Amino acid sequence: MLEHYSAIVIVALETYLARFLPLRFKFKIKNFDEYLFQSSASLISALFVTSLVSIPVNFEKLFVSVIAATVVIVSYVRWKNLGLSVLIGVITHFVISTIIQKCY
């Protein structure tokens, strides 16, 4: 289970680096807003699909993932900060998964 969270943290760091490096080193990107939108959307979409879809369907994991995704959406609507929302979602997923494991 720790490997999954490590992968999410690595992708989150890559997302921030994709946004930070062009600003820090002032790379010349024609349409910078489009670059940020596409890179963030593609990384978040990849994380969402890979974390939600599993064959065969494990309803316990699906439940935890849906709750965490809901928390991400609600926190994004509240604070309009995608990075913070994803971090809160990862923490929520970890806490709920840990609680469920301890119950069984």
Secondary structure, 3 states (H helix, E strand, C coil): CHHHHHHHHHHHHHHHHHHHHHHHHCCCCCCHHHHHHHHHHHHHHHHHHHHHCCCCCCHHHHHHHHHHHHHHHHHHHHHCCHHHHHHHHHHHHHHHHHHHHHHC
